[in-house]
Amino acid sequence: MSIFDICLLIILIYTTLNGLFKGLIGLVGRVFGLLVGAFVASHYYLAFFTWSANIYKDHESLGKIISFIVLFVVVTKVTEWAFKLLEKVFNFVAVIPGSKYLNNLAGAILGFLIGAIFLGLIIYVASRYVVVGNLLGLGDQLKNSVIAPVLLRIVKLILPLLPEALKALKSII
C-alpha cells in the first residue's frame, strides 16, 4: 500500500470518526452540501477557471483541478453552514431513548460515505486531467492506487449529477 493510499485511508477514518461523534443529524447537512457542491463545481468549474486563468499561467490542467476543488469546497461548506442553523432548530431528537446511539452509529456510516464521495470526486476529476509521469507524480499515484478505484466505484452513485462533458473525459485509472 502506497503513501497515497495511506493518506486516503487516514482521511476516510477521520470522516468516519467525525460522523460517529457528530451523528446522523449533523451529517445530513454535510451530505446535502456535498451533493450541491458536486453539482455546482462540476457545472461551473470551467467558468471559474476561465475567470481565474491568469493565476495558473501555463498550468491549465492544474488550474482546472484547483478550480474544481475550490468551488466544490466553498459551496459544500456554505451549504453545511446553512444546515447547522437548521440543526439547532431540530435538536429535540436526542430526547427519545436510544436515539443518541442510533444517531451516532448512522452518523459513522454516513461519515464514511461523505469521505468516500469527497475523495472520489476529487480523484475522478484529477484522473481526467493529470498525465502519468506528470504533476508531481500524481498520475502515477492514481494509477497504482489500491484505494482510488474503490472510491471511484462509490462516486458512480452520483455520476448523474455531473455534466456529460466531465463524464466524457478519459481517465488514467
Secondary structure as UniProt FT lines:
FT   HELIX           3..56
FT   TURN            57..58
FT   HELIX           60..89
FT   HELIX           91..95
FT   TURN            97..98
FT   HELIX           99..129
FT   TURN            132..133
FT   TURN            135..137
FT   HELIX           138..144
FT   HELIX           147..155
FT   HELIX           156..161
FT   HELIX           164..168
//
